[in-house]
Amino acid sequence: MPDTSKPQDPPLPPSAQLVQMASANWVSCIVHAAAKFDLADKLADGPKTAAEIAGALKLHAPSLHRMMRSLAGLGILTESDGRRFGLTPLG
């Protein structure tokens, strides 16, 4: 049977590995905060802006917006025109 496995990517240089390890902490903190604030539940019925969500949670809207942009960068949320965020399948 032929080997159909994907060839291994070359290892990252040590500096990139260190950055990856250091960023793992903030990624887990952001995902934890999203879970704590029930963002997935708040976005379940469609995209919303950070300001729309912040009011109900009594959060600082600009800070929530930055967090949601980080979640979009991780592939958990999407960001569309009008600064609206929605869930991805991962979210």
PDB file of N, CA, C and O in Angstrom:
ATOM      1  N   MET A   1       0.843  -1.163   0.000  1.00  0.00           N
ATOM      2  CA  MET A   1       0.000   0.000   0.000  1.00  0.00           C
ATOM      3  C   MET A   1       0.898   1.240   0.000  1.00  0.00           C
ATOM      4  O   MET A   1       1.834   1.325   0.795  1.00  0.00           O
ATOM      5  N   PRO A   2       0.616   2.208  -0.895  1.00  0.00           N
ATOM      6  CA  PRO A   2       1.486   3.392  -0.965  1.00  0.00           C
ATOM      7  C   PRO A   2       1.303   4.285   0.255  1.00  0.00           C
ATOM      8  O   PRO A   2       0.235   4.344   0.864  1.00  0.00           O
ATOM      9  N   ASP A   3       2.390   4.975   0.585  1.00  0.00           N
ATOM     10  CA  ASP A   3       2.359   5.915   1.705  1.00  0.00           C
ATOM     11  C   ASP A   3       1.752   7.233   1.224  1.00  0.00           C
ATOM     12  O   ASP A   3       2.344   7.921   0.391  1.00  0.00           O
ATOM     13  N   THR A   4       0.572   7.588   1.745  1.00  0.00           N
ATOM     14  CA  THR A   4      -0.106   8.826   1.332  1.00  0.00           C
ATOM     15  C   THR A   4      -0.033   9.892   2.416  1.00  0.00           C
ATOM     16  O   THR A   4      -0.722  10.909   2.335  1.00  0.00           O
ATOM     17  N   SER A   5       0.805   9.665   3.437  1.00  0.00           N
ATOM     18  CA  SER A   5       0.906  10.656   4.500  1.00  0.00           C
ATOM     19  C   SER A   5       1.576  11.925   3.988  1.00  0.00           C
ATOM     20  O   SER A   5       2.377  11.898   3.054  1.00  0.00           O
ATOM     21  N   LYS A   6       1.232  13.010   4.615  1.00  0.00           N
ATOM     22  CA  LYS A   6       1.784  14.312   4.238  1.00  0.00           C
ATOM     23  C   LYS A   6       3.248  14.394   4.682  1.00  0.00           C
ATOM     24  O   LYS A   6       3.577  13.988   5.797  1.00  0.00           O
ATOM     25  N   PRO A   7       4.122  14.912   3.825  1.00  0.00           N
ATOM     26  CA  PRO A   7       5.513  15.068   4.248  1.00  0.00           C
ATOM     27  C   PRO A   7       5.609  16.041   5.430  1.00  0.00           C
ATOM     28  O   PRO A   7       4.841  16.999   5.523  1.00  0.00           O
ATOM     29  N   GLN A   8       6.538  15.786   6.307  1.00  0.00           N
ATOM     30  CA  GLN A   8       6.714  16.631   7.483  1.00  0.00           C
ATOM     31  C   GLN A   8       7.266  18.001   7.091  1.00  0.00           C
ATOM     32  O   GLN A   8       8.172  18.113   6.265  1.00  0.00           O
ATOM     33  N   ASP A   9       6.696  19.040   7.706  1.00  0.00           N
ATOM     34  CA  ASP A   9       7.243  20.382   7.519  1.00  0.00           C
ATOM     35  C   ASP A   9       8.583  20.464   8.239  1.00  0.00           C
ATOM     36  O   ASP A   9       8.789  19.793   9.250  1.00  0.00           O
ATOM     37  N   PRO A  10       9.499  21.287   7.721  1.00  0.00           N
ATOM     38  CA  PRO A  10      10.771  21.426   8.434  1.00  0.00           C
ATOM     39  C   PRO A  10      10.528  22.050   9.806  1.00  0.00           C
ATOM     40  O   PRO A  10       9.607  22.851   9.964  1.00  0.00           O
ATOM     41  N   PRO A  11      11.335  21.694  10.791  1.00  0.00           N
ATOM     42  CA  PRO A  11      11.130  22.256  12.127  1.00  0.00           C
ATOM     43  C   PRO A  11      11.325  23.765  12.122  1.00  0.00           C
ATOM     44  O   PRO A  11      12.113  24.308  11.347  1.00  0.00           O
ATOM     45  N   LEU A  12      10.593  24.419  12.999  1.00  0.00           N
ATOM     46  CA  LEU A  12      10.732  25.870  13.138  1.00  0.00           C
ATOM     47  C   LEU A  12      12.082  26.197  13.761  1.00  0.00           C
ATOM     48  O   LEU A  12      12.623  25.405  14.533  1.00  0.00           O
ATOM     49  N   PRO A  13      12.623  27.362  13.428  1.00  0.00           N
ATOM     50  CA  PRO A  13      13.867  27.767  14.099  1.00  0.00           C
ATOM     51  C   PRO A  13      13.594  27.998  15.591  1.00  0.00           C
ATOM     52  O   PRO A  13      12.462  28.295  15.970  1.00  0.00           O
ATOM     53  N   PRO A  14      14.608  27.865  16.427  1.00  0.00           N
ATOM     54  CA  PRO A  14      14.412  28.009  17.873  1.00  0.00           C
ATOM     55  C   PRO A  14      13.714  29.313  18.275  1.00  0.00           C
ATOM     56  O   PRO A  14      12.887  29.305  19.186  1.00  0.00           O
ATOM     57  N   SER A  15      14.029  30.422  17.618  1.00  0.00           N
ATOM     58  CA  SER A  15      13.380  31.690  17.992  1.00  0.00           C
ATOM     59  C   SER A  15      11.875  31.637  17.726  1.00  0.00           C
ATOM     60  O   SER A  15      11.093  32.163  18.518  1.00  0.00           O
ATOM     61  N   ALA A  16      11.464  31.013  16.629  1.00  0.00           N
ATOM     62  CA  ALA A  16      10.039  30.893  16.319  1.00  0.00           C
ATOM     63  C   ALA A  16       9.355  29.937  17.290  1.00  0.00           C
ATOM     64  O   ALA A  16       8.206  30.159  17.673  1.00  0.00           O
ATOM     65  N   GLN A  17      10.047  28.885  17.687  1.00  0.00           N
ATOM     66  CA  GLN A  17       9.487  27.960  18.677  1.00  0.00           C
ATOM     67  C   GLN A  17       9.255  28.665  20.009  1.00  0.00           C
ATOM     68  O   GLN A  17       8.243  28.435  20.673  1.00  0.00           O
ATOM     69  N   LEU A  18      10.196  29.527  20.398  1.00  0.00           N
ATOM     70  CA  LEU A  18      10.065  30.264  21.653  1.00  0.00           C
ATOM     71  C   LEU A  18       8.881  31.222  21.602  1.00  0.00           C
ATOM     72  O   LEU A  18       8.132  31.326  22.573  1.00  0.00           O
ATOM     73  N   VAL A  19       8.701  31.921  20.487  1.00  0.00           N
ATOM     74  CA  VAL A  19       7.558  32.824  20.326  1.00  0.00           C
ATOM     75  C   VAL A  19       6.257  32.032  20.386  1.00  0.00           C
ATOM     76  O   VAL A  19       5.283  32.470  21.000  1.00  0.00           O
ATOM     77  N   GLN A  20       6.247  30.875  19.752  1.00  0.00           N
ATOM     78  CA  GLN A  20       5.048  30.031  19.755  1.00  0.00           C
ATOM     79  C   GLN A  20       4.708  29.587  21.184  1.00  0.00           C
ATOM     80  O   GLN A  20       3.539  29.590  21.570  1.00  0.00           O
ATOM     81  N   MET A  21       5.701  29.213  21.950  1.00  0.00           N
ATOM     82  CA  MET A  21       5.467  28.814  23.337  1.00  0.00           C
ATOM     83  C   MET A  21       4.954  29.979  24.177  1.00  0.00           C
ATOM     84  O   MET A  21       4.036  29.814  24.981  1.00  0.00           O
ATOM     85  N   ALA A  22       5.542  31.143  23.991  1.00  0.00           N
ATOM     86  CA  ALA A  22       5.125  32.312  24.764  1.00  0.00           C
ATOM     87  C   ALA A  22       3.711  32.747  24.414  1.00  0.00           C
ATOM     88  O   ALA A  22       2.959  33.170  25.292  1.00  0.00           O
ATOM     89  N   SER A  23       3.342  32.648  23.151  1.00  0.00           N
ATOM     90  CA  SER A  23       1.999  33.076  22.751  1.00  0.00           C
ATOM     91  C   SER A  23       0.927  32.081  23.173  1.00  0.00           C
ATOM     92  O   SER A  23      -0.252  32.433  23.215  1.00  0.00           O
ATOM     93  N   ALA A  24       1.307  30.856  23.485  1.00  0.00           N
ATOM     94  CA  ALA A  24       0.323  29.859  23.916  1.00  0.00           C
ATOM     95  C   ALA A  24      -0.409  30.334  25.166  1.00  0.00           C
ATOM     96  O   ALA A  24      -1.598  30.054  25.320  1.00  0.00           O
ATOM     97  N   ASN A  25       0.264  31.037  26.051  1.00  0.00           N
ATOM     98  CA  ASN A  25      -0.376  31.523  27.268  1.00  0.00           C
ATOM     99  C   ASN A  25      -1.464  32.543  26.956  1.00  0.00           C
ATOM    100  O   ASN A  25      -2.572  32.436  27.482  1.00  0.00           O
ATOM    101  N   TRP A  26      -1.171  33.528  26.112  1.00  0.00           N
ATOM    102  CA  TRP A  26      -2.206  34.532  25.844  1.00  0.00           C
ATOM    103  C   TRP A  26      -3.342  33.941  25.041  1.00  0.00           C
ATOM    104  O   TRP A  26      -4.486  34.370  25.192  1.00  0.00           O
ATOM    105  N   VAL A  27      -3.062  32.968  24.191  1.00  0.00           N
ATOM    106  CA  VAL A  27      -4.144  32.319  23.433  1.00  0.00           C
ATOM    107  C   VAL A  27      -5.094  31.632  24.402  1.00  0.00           C
ATOM    108  O   VAL A  27      -6.310  31.780  24.283  1.00  0.00           O
ATOM    109  N   SER A  28      -4.561  30.887  25.356  1.00  0.00           N
ATOM    110  CA  SER A  28      -5.437  30.198  26.308  1.00  0.00           C
ATOM    111  C   SER A  28      -6.195  31.197  27.175  1.00  0.00           C
ATOM    112  O   SER A  28      -7.342  30.940  27.541  1.00  0.00           O
ATOM    113  N   CYS A  29      -5.582  32.327  27.512  1.00  0.00           N
ATOM    114  CA  CYS A  29      -6.278  33.358  28.299  1.00  0.00           C
ATOM    115  C   CYS A  29      -7.442  33.963  27.508  1.00  0.00           C
ATOM    116  O   CYS A  29      -8.514  34.194  28.067  1.00  0.00           O
ATOM    117  N   ILE A  30      -7.241  34.218  26.227  1.00  0.00           N
ATOM    118  CA  ILE A  30      -8.296  34.803  25.393  1.00  0.00           C
ATOM    119  C   ILE A  30      -9.442  33.819  25.212  1.00  0.00           C
ATOM    120  O   ILE A  30     -10.610  34.199  25.299  1.00  0.00           O
ATOM    121  N   VAL A  31      -9.116  32.563  24.962  1.00  0.00           N
ATOM    122  CA  VAL A  31     -10.160  31.545  24.795  1.00  0.00           C
ATOM    123  C   VAL A  31     -10.917  31.364  26.109  1.00  0.00           C
ATOM    124  O   VAL A  31     -12.137  31.203  26.102  1.00  0.00           O
ATOM    125  N   HIS A  32     -10.213  31.389  27.221  1.00  0.00           N
ATOM    126  CA  HIS A  32     -10.859  31.283  28.533  1.00  0.00           C
ATOM    127  C   HIS A  32     -11.805  32.451  28.771  1.00  0.00           C
ATOM    128  O   HIS A  32     -12.929  32.256  29.235  1.00  0.00           O
ATOM    129  N   ALA A  33     -11.360  33.664  28.456  1.00  0.00           N
ATOM    130  CA  ALA A  33     -12.220  34.843  28.644  1.00  0.00           C
ATOM    131  C   ALA A  33     -13.460  34.753  27.761  1.00  0.00           C
ATOM    132  O   ALA A  33     -14.557  35.099  28.200  1.00  0.00           O
ATOM    133  N   ALA A  34     -13.298  34.297  26.531  1.00  0.00           N
ATOM    134  CA  ALA A  34     -14.450  34.148  25.634  1.00  0.00           C
ATOM    135  C   ALA A  34     -15.457  33.171  26.228  1.00  0.00           C
ATOM    136  O   ALA A  34     -16.664  33.405  26.168  1.00  0.00           O
ATOM    137  N   ALA A  35     -14.965  32.082  26.799  1.00  0.00           N
ATOM    138  CA  ALA A  35     -15.855  31.107  27.424  1.00  0.00           C
ATOM    139  C   ALA A  35     -16.510  31.690  28.674  1.00  0.00           C
ATOM    140  O   ALA A  35     -17.701  31.484  28.908  1.00  0.00           O
ATOM    141  N   LYS A  36     -15.737  32.413  29.470  1.00  0.00           N
ATOM    142  CA  LYS A  36     -16.265  33.015  30.704  1.00  0.00           C
ATOM    143  C   LYS A  36     -17.392  34.006  30.396  1.00  0.00           C
ATOM    144  O   LYS A  36     -18.376  34.074  31.132  1.00  0.00           O
ATOM    145  N   PHE A  37     -17.247  34.772  29.313  1.00  0.00           N
ATOM    146  CA  PHE A  37     -18.260  35.755  28.940  1.00  0.00           C
ATOM    147  C   PHE A  37     -19.361  35.169  28.056  1.00  0.00           C
ATOM    148  O   PHE A  37     -20.253  35.894  27.616  1.00  0.00           O
ATOM    149  N   ASP A  38     -19.304  33.859  27.793  1.00  0.00           N
ATOM    150  CA  ASP A  38     -20.318  33.185  26.965  1.00  0.00           C
ATOM    151  C   ASP A  38     -20.478  33.846  25.597  1.00  0.00           C
ATOM    152  O   ASP A  38     -21.596  34.014  25.110  1.00  0.00           O
ATOM    153  N   LEU A  39     -19.348  34.222  24.976  1.00  0.00           N
ATOM    154  CA  LEU A  39     -19.421  34.904  23.686  1.00  0.00           C
ATOM    155  C   LEU A  39     -20.100  34.047  22.620  1.00  0.00           C
ATOM    156  O   LEU A  39     -20.844  34.568  21.789  1.00  0.00           O
ATOM    157  N   ALA A  40     -19.853  32.748  22.637  1.00  0.00           N
ATOM    158  CA  ALA A  40     -20.487  31.884  21.637  1.00  0.00           C
ATOM    159  C   ALA A  40     -21.998  31.948  21.765  1.00  0.00           C
ATOM    160  O   ALA A  40     -22.701  32.000  20.756  1.00  0.00           O
ATOM    161  N   ASP A  41     -22.505  31.945  22.980  1.00  0.00           N
ATOM    162  CA  ASP A  41     -23.958  32.049  23.187  1.00  0.00           C
ATOM    163  C   ASP A  41     -24.485  33.410  22.730  1.00  0.00           C
ATOM    164  O   ASP A  41     -25.578  33.507  22.171  1.00  0.00           O
ATOM    165  N   LYS A  42     -23.700  34.456  22.974  1.00  0.00           N
ATOM    166  CA  LYS A  42     -24.134  35.805  22.583  1.00  0.00           C
ATOM    167  C   LYS A  42     -24.169  35.960  21.061  1.00  0.00           C
ATOM    168  O   LYS A  42     -24.921  36.780  20.534  1.00  0.00           O
ATOM    169  N   LEU A  43     -23.353  35.170  20.358  1.00  0.00           N
ATOM    170  CA  LEU A  43     -23.272  35.265  18.894  1.00  0.00           C
ATOM    171  C   LEU A  43     -24.038  34.142  18.186  1.00  0.00           C
ATOM    172  O   LEU A  43     -24.019  34.066  16.958  1.00  0.00           O
ATOM    173  N   ALA A  44     -24.698  33.286  18.932  1.00  0.00           N
ATOM    174  CA  ALA A  44     -25.361  32.115  18.349  1.00  0.00           C
ATOM    175  C   ALA A  44     -26.453  32.492  17.353  1.00  0.00           C
ATOM    176  O   ALA A  44     -26.682  31.771  16.382  1.00  0.00           O
ATOM    177  N   ASP A  45     -27.123  33.608  17.585  1.00  0.00           N
ATOM    178  CA  ASP A  45     -28.217  33.990  16.678  1.00  0.00           C
ATOM    179  C   ASP A  45     -27.791  34.980  15.611  1.00  0.00           C
ATOM    180  O   ASP A  45     -28.638  35.567  14.938  1.00  0.00           O
ATOM    181  N   GLY A  46     -26.485  35.177  15.445  1.00  0.00           N
ATOM    182  CA  GLY A  46     -25.992  36.012  14.360  1.00  0.00           C
ATOM    183  C   GLY A  46     -24.909  36.977  14.807  1.00  0.00           C
ATOM    184  O   GLY A  46     -24.714  37.192  16.003  1.00  0.00           O
ATOM    185  N   PRO A  47     -24.202  37.562  13.835  1.00  0.00           N
ATOM    186  CA  PRO A  47     -23.109  38.488  14.138  1.00  0.00           C
ATOM    187  C   PRO A  47     -23.575  39.722  14.910  1.00  0.00           C
ATOM    188  O   PRO A  47     -24.688  40.218  14.728  1.00  0.00           O
ATOM    189  N   LYS A  48     -22.687  40.193  15.770  1.00  0.00           N
ATOM    190  CA  LYS A  48     -22.942  41.397  16.569  1.00  0.00           C
ATOM    191  C   LYS A  48     -21.646  42.186  16.693  1.00  0.00           C
ATOM    192  O   LYS A  48     -20.555  41.654  16.483  1.00  0.00           O
ATOM    193  N   THR A  49     -21.782  43.447  17.032  1.00  0.00           N
ATOM    194  CA  THR A  49     -20.608  44.260  17.324  1.00  0.00           C
ATOM    195  C   THR A  49     -20.208  44.056  18.782  1.00  0.00           C
ATOM    196  O   THR A  49     -21.002  43.580  19.595  1.00  0.00           O
ATOM    197  N   ALA A  50     -18.990  44.415  19.097  1.00  0.00           N
ATOM    198  CA  ALA A  50     -18.534  44.340  20.476  1.00  0.00           C
ATOM    199  C   ALA A  50     -19.376  45.262  21.359  1.00  0.00           C
ATOM    200  O   ALA A  50     -19.667  44.924  22.506  1.00  0.00           O
ATOM    201  N   ALA A  51     -19.764  46.408  20.838  1.00  0.00           N
ATOM    202  CA  ALA A  51     -20.576  47.347  21.626  1.00  0.00           C
ATOM    203  C   ALA A  51     -21.928  46.743  21.991  1.00  0.00           C
ATOM    204  O   ALA A  51     -22.429  46.960  23.094  1.00  0.00           O
ATOM    205  N   GLU A  52     -22.517  45.991  21.073  1.00  0.00           N
ATOM    206  CA  GLU A  52     -23.812  45.356  21.360  1.00  0.00           C
ATOM    207  C   GLU A  52     -23.693  44.335  22.480  1.00  0.00           C
ATOM    208  O   GLU A  52     -24.602  44.196  23.298  1.00  0.00           O
ATOM    209  N   ILE A  53     -22.591  43.634  22.517  1.00  0.00           N
ATOM    210  CA  ILE A  53     -22.391  42.600  23.541  1.00  0.00           C
ATOM    211  C   ILE A  53     -21.911  43.216  24.849  1.00  0.00           C
ATOM    212  O   ILE A  53     -22.317  42.778  25.925  1.00  0.00           O
ATOM    213  N   ALA A  54     -21.058  44.218  24.768  1.00  0.00           N
ATOM    214  CA  ALA A  54     -20.442  44.808  25.958  1.00  0.00           C
ATOM    215  C   ALA A  54     -21.480  45.388  26.916  1.00  0.00           C
ATOM    216  O   ALA A  54     -21.340  45.263  28.132  1.00  0.00           O
ATOM    217  N   GLY A  55     -22.502  46.013  26.382  1.00  0.00           N
ATOM    218  CA  GLY A  55     -23.514  46.621  27.246  1.00  0.00           C
ATOM    219  C   GLY A  55     -24.169  45.613  28.163  1.00  0.00           C
ATOM    220  O   GLY A  55     -24.319  45.864  29.359  1.00  0.00           O
ATOM    221  N   ALA A  56     -24.562  44.474  27.616  1.00  0.00           N
ATOM    222  CA  ALA A  56     -25.232  43.447  28.410  1.00  0.00           C
ATOM    223  C   ALA A  56     -24.295  42.835  29.450  1.00  0.00           C
ATOM    224  O   ALA A  56     -24.741  42.423  30.521  1.00  0.00           O
ATOM    225  N   LEU A  57     -23.011  42.775  29.141  1.00  0.00           N
ATOM    226  CA  LEU A  57     -22.036  42.169  30.053  1.00  0.00           C
ATOM    227  C   LEU A  57     -21.360  43.185  30.972  1.00  0.00           C
ATOM    228  O   LEU A  57     -20.577  42.817  31.847  1.00  0.00           O
ATOM    229  N   LYS A  58     -21.665  44.457  30.767  1.00  0.00           N
ATOM    230  CA  LYS A  58     -21.032  45.538  31.529  1.00  0.00           C
ATOM    231  C   LYS A  58     -19.513  45.515  31.362  1.00  0.00           C
ATOM    232  O   LYS A  58     -18.758  45.594  32.330  1.00  0.00           O
ATOM    233  N   LEU A  59     -19.093  45.402  30.098  1.00  0.00           N
ATOM    234  CA  LEU A  59     -17.675  45.395  29.755  1.00  0.00           C
ATOM    235  C   LEU A  59     -17.322  46.643  28.963  1.00  0.00           C
ATOM    236  O   LEU A  59     -18.202  47.297  28.404  1.00  0.00           O
ATOM    237  N   HIS A  60     -16.056  46.971  28.915  1.00  0.00           N
ATOM    238  CA  HIS A  60     -15.528  48.089  28.148  1.00  0.00           C
ATOM    239  C   HIS A  60     -15.533  47.676  26.682  1.00  0.00           C
ATOM    240  O   HIS A  60     -14.782  46.782  26.292  1.00  0.00           O
ATOM    241  N   ALA A  61     -16.366  48.311  25.865  1.00  0.00           N
ATOM    242  CA  ALA A  61     -16.560  47.904  24.470  1.00  0.00           C
ATOM    243  C   ALA A  61     -15.274  47.896  23.642  1.00  0.00           C
ATOM    244  O   ALA A  61     -15.056  46.936  22.903  1.00  0.00           O
ATOM    245  N   PRO A  62     -14.406  48.922  23.726  1.00  0.00           N
ATOM    246  CA  PRO A  62     -13.166  48.876  22.936  1.00  0.00           C
ATOM    247  C   PRO A  62     -12.256  47.701  23.321  1.00  0.00           C
ATOM    248  O   PRO A  62     -11.605  47.111  22.459  1.00  0.00           O
ATOM    249  N   SER A  63     -12.214  47.366  24.608  1.00  0.00           N
ATOM    250  CA  SER A  63     -11.396  46.221  25.033  1.00  0.00           C
ATOM    251  C   SER A  63     -11.998  44.913  24.532  1.00  0.00           C
ATOM    252  O   SER A  63     -11.271  44.021  24.095  1.00  0.00           O
ATOM    253  N   LEU A  64     -13.316  44.798  24.592  1.00  0.00           N
ATOM    254  CA  LEU A  64     -13.973  43.602  24.068  1.00  0.00           C
ATOM    255  C   LEU A  64     -13.742  43.492  22.563  1.00  0.00           C
ATOM    256  O   LEU A  64     -13.544  42.395  22.041  1.00  0.00           O
ATOM    257  N   HIS A  65     -13.769  44.618  21.874  1.00  0.00           N
ATOM    258  CA  HIS A  65     -13.515  44.608  20.434  1.00  0.00           C
ATOM    259  C   HIS A  65     -12.121  44.058  20.141  1.00  0.00           C
ATOM    260  O   HIS A  65     -11.959  43.238  19.237  1.00  0.00           O
ATOM    261  N   ARG A  66     -11.118  44.498  20.891  1.00  0.00           N
ATOM    262  CA  ARG A  66      -9.751  44.000  20.689  1.00  0.00           C
ATOM    263  C   ARG A  66      -9.674  42.496  20.947  1.00  0.00           C
ATOM    264  O   ARG A  66      -9.003  41.767  20.217  1.00  0.00           O
ATOM    265  N   MET A  67     -10.368  42.041  21.992  1.00  0.00           N
ATOM    266  CA  MET A  67     -10.364  40.620  22.285  1.00  0.00           C
ATOM    267  C   MET A  67     -11.038  39.832  21.161  1.00  0.00           C
ATOM    268  O   MET A  67     -10.560  38.767  20.770  1.00  0.00           O
ATOM    269  N   MET A  68     -12.143  40.355  20.648  1.00  0.00           N
ATOM    270  CA  MET A  68     -12.857  39.669  19.570  1.00  0.00           C
ATOM    271  C   MET A  68     -12.034  39.663  18.283  1.00  0.00           C
ATOM    272  O   MET A  68     -12.100  38.704  17.514  1.00  0.00           O
ATOM    273  N   ARG A  69     -11.265  40.716  18.045  1.00  0.00           N
ATOM    274  CA  ARG A  69     -10.365  40.720  16.880  1.00  0.00           C
ATOM    275  C   ARG A  69      -9.283  39.666  17.036  1.00  0.00           C
ATOM    276  O   ARG A  69      -8.895  39.024  16.060  1.00  0.00           O
ATOM    277  N   SER A  70      -8.794  39.485  18.249  1.00  0.00           N
ATOM    278  CA  SER A  70      -7.814  38.428  18.499  1.00  0.00           C
ATOM    279  C   SER A  70      -8.433  37.054  18.250  1.00  0.00           C
ATOM    280  O   SER A  70      -7.795  36.175  17.671  1.00  0.00           O
ATOM    281  N   LEU A  71      -9.677  36.875  18.690  1.00  0.00           N
ATOM    282  CA  LEU A  71     -10.376  35.610  18.451  1.00  0.00           C
ATOM    283  C   LEU A  71     -10.591  35.386  16.952  1.00  0.00           C
ATOM    284  O   LEU A  71     -10.546  34.250  16.479  1.00  0.00           O
ATOM    285  N   ALA A  72     -10.822  36.454  16.218  1.00  0.00           N
ATOM    286  CA  ALA A  72     -10.957  36.337  14.761  1.00  0.00           C
ATOM    287  C   ALA A  72      -9.620  35.924  14.145  1.00  0.00           C
ATOM    288  O   ALA A  72      -9.588  35.120  13.213  1.00  0.00           O
ATOM    289  N   GLY A  73      -8.535  36.461  14.654  1.00  0.00           N
ATOM    290  CA  GLY A  73      -7.213  36.087  14.163  1.00  0.00           C
ATOM    291  C   GLY A  73      -6.877  34.633  14.446  1.00  0.00           C
ATOM    292  O   GLY A  73      -6.079  34.025  13.732  1.00  0.00           O
ATOM    293  N   LEU A  74      -7.483  34.076  15.485  1.00  0.00           N
ATOM    294  CA  LEU A  74      -7.274  32.670  15.824  1.00  0.00           C
ATOM    295  C   LEU A  74      -8.221  31.745  15.074  1.00  0.00           C
ATOM    296  O   LEU A  74      -8.108  30.523  15.175  1.00  0.00           O
ATOM    297  N   GLY A  75      -9.158  32.321  14.321  1.00  0.00           N
ATOM    298  CA  GLY A  75     -10.105  31.502  13.564  1.00  0.00           C
ATOM    299  C   GLY A  75     -11.337  31.086  14.344  1.00  0.00           C
ATOM    300  O   GLY A  75     -12.099  30.237  13.882  1.00  0.00           O
ATOM    301  N   ILE A  76     -11.547  31.665  15.516  1.00  0.00           N
ATOM    302  CA  ILE A  76     -12.705  31.324  16.342  1.00  0.00           C
ATOM    303  C   ILE A  76     -13.904  32.181  15.967  1.00  0.00           C
ATOM    304  O   ILE A  76     -15.044  31.719  16.008  1.00  0.00           O
ATOM    305  N   LEU A  77     -13.641  33.436  15.600  1.00  0.00           N
ATOM    306  CA  LEU A  77     -14.681  34.353  15.132  1.00  0.00           C
ATOM    307  C   LEU A  77     -14.335  34.839  13.733  1.00  0.00           C
ATOM    308  O   LEU A  77     -13.204  34.694  13.270  1.00  0.00           O
ATOM    309  N   THR A  78     -15.322  35.415  13.071  1.00  0.00           N
ATOM    310  CA  THR A  78     -15.092  36.128  11.818  1.00  0.00           C
ATOM    311  C   THR A  78     -15.404  37.596  12.077  1.00  0.00           C
ATOM    312  O   THR A  78     -16.203  37.921  12.956  1.00  0.00           O
ATOM    313  N   GLU A  79     -14.775  38.476  11.315  1.00  0.00           N
ATOM    314  CA  GLU A  79     -15.077  39.901  11.418  1.00  0.00           C
ATOM    315  C   GLU A  79     -15.483  40.384  10.038  1.00  0.00           C
ATOM    316  O   GLU A  79     -14.768  40.176   9.058  1.00  0.00           O
ATOM    317  N   SER A  80     -16.635  41.028   9.972  1.00  0.00           N
ATOM    318  CA  SER A  80     -17.123  41.534   8.691  1.00  0.00           C
ATOM    319  C   SER A  80     -17.152  43.056   8.720  1.00  0.00           C
ATOM    320  O   SER A  80     -16.842  43.682   9.734  1.00  0.00           O
ATOM    321  N   ASP A  81     -17.526  43.631   7.596  1.00  0.00           N
ATOM    322  CA  ASP A  81     -17.676  45.086   7.536  1.00  0.00           C
ATOM    323  C   ASP A  81     -18.651  45.532   8.616  1.00  0.00           C
ATOM    324  O   ASP A  81     -19.570  44.797   8.979  1.00  0.00           O
ATOM    325  N   GLY A  82     -18.449  46.701   9.110  1.00  0.00           N
ATOM    326  CA  GLY A  82     -19.297  47.190  10.180  1.00  0.00           C
ATOM    327  C   GLY A  82     -18.869  46.701  11.542  1.00  0.00           C
ATOM    328  O   GLY A  82     -19.598  46.865  12.520  1.00  0.00           O
ATOM    329  N   ARG A  83     -17.667  46.089  11.621  1.00  0.00           N
ATOM    330  CA  ARG A  83     -17.107  45.633  12.891  1.00  0.00           C
ATOM    331  C   ARG A  83     -18.002  44.623  13.591  1.00  0.00           C
ATOM    332  O   ARG A  83     -18.079  44.595  14.819  1.00  0.00           O
ATOM    333  N   ARG A  84     -18.679  43.791  12.800  1.00  0.00           N
ATOM    334  CA  ARG A  84     -19.552  42.751  13.340  1.00  0.00           C
ATOM    335  C   ARG A  84     -18.783  41.429  13.377  1.00  0.00           C
ATOM    336  O   ARG A  84     -18.033  41.103  12.457  1.00  0.00           O
ATOM    337  N   PHE A  85     -18.983  40.694  14.441  1.00  0.00           N
ATOM    338  CA  PHE A  85     -18.306  39.427  14.635  1.00  0.00           C
ATOM    339  C   PHE A  85     -19.308  38.294  14.655  1.00  0.00           C
ATOM    340  O   PHE A  85     -20.393  38.412  15.226  1.00  0.00           O
ATOM    341  N   GLY A  86     -18.933  37.194  14.023  1.00  0.00           N
ATOM    342  CA  GLY A  86     -19.760  36.000  14.008  1.00  0.00           C
ATOM    343  C   GLY A  86     -18.924  34.783  14.361  1.00  0.00           C
ATOM    344  O   GLY A  86     -17.695  34.841  14.402  1.00  0.00           O
ATOM    345  N   LEU A  87     -19.603  33.701  14.612  1.00  0.00           N
ATOM    346  CA  LEU A  87     -18.925  32.446  14.957  1.00  0.00           C
ATOM    347  C   LEU A  87     -18.444  31.715  13.713  1.00  0.00           C
ATOM    348  O   LEU A  87     -19.090  31.765  12.667  1.00  0.00           O
ATOM    349  N   THR A  88     -17.331  31.050  13.827  1.00  0.00           N
ATOM    350  CA  THR A  88     -16.872  30.105  12.814  1.00  0.00           C
ATOM    351  C   THR A  88     -17.258  28.714  13.314  1.00  0.00           C
ATOM    352  O   THR A  88     -17.707  28.581  14.452  1.00  0.00           O
ATOM    353  N   PRO A  89     -17.096  27.676  12.495  1.00  0.00           N
ATOM    354  CA  PRO A  89     -17.354  26.326  13.007  1.00  0.00           C
ATOM    355  C   PRO A  89     -16.513  26.011  14.257  1.00  0.00           C
ATOM    356  O   PRO A  89     -16.981  25.318  15.161  1.00  0.00           O
ATOM    357  N   LEU A  90     -15.283  26.516  14.307  1.00  0.00           N
ATOM    358  CA  LEU A  90     -14.447  26.312  15.481  1.00  0.00           C
ATOM    359  C   LEU A  90     -15.036  27.030  16.695  1.00  0.00           C
ATOM    360  O   LEU A  90     -14.967  26.524  17.815  1.00  0.00           O
ATOM    361  N   GLY A  91     -15.613  28.207  16.467  1.00  0.00           N
ATOM    362  CA  GLY A  91     -16.212  28.979  17.558  1.00  0.00           C
ATOM    363  C   GLY A  91     -17.408  28.279  18.153  1.00  0.00           C
ATOM    364  O   GLY A  91     -18.027  28.797  19.082  1.00  0.00           O
TER     365      GLY A  91
END
